[in-house]
């Protein structure tokens, strides 16, 4: 990737951050977010947020709190951002 491309992507992220939420995020993660429907051996059932994007974002909070997660979810996803 050339320096001009790096600059334009960086500038775009900074612009988006200022327009919507203040400073640009320190880390941007692109990945999927899903609902994990787990049934235990004893029959108990639980639903949790999961997916690679979610796991990466949670892990990234060990380094900083200024994180953006970009993902697409289905119309049945119960949480709104």
Number of C-alpha atoms within 10 A of each C-alpha: 5 6 8 9 10 11 11 11 12 13 13 13 17 16 14 15 15 13 11 9 9 11 14 21 19 13 15 15 17 15 16 16 20 17 15 12 11 12 11 8 7 6 8 8 10 11 10 10 13 14 14 14 18 20 14 14 20 13 11 16 12 8 11 11 13 13 17 15 17 15 13 12 14 8 7 7 12 8 8 5 2
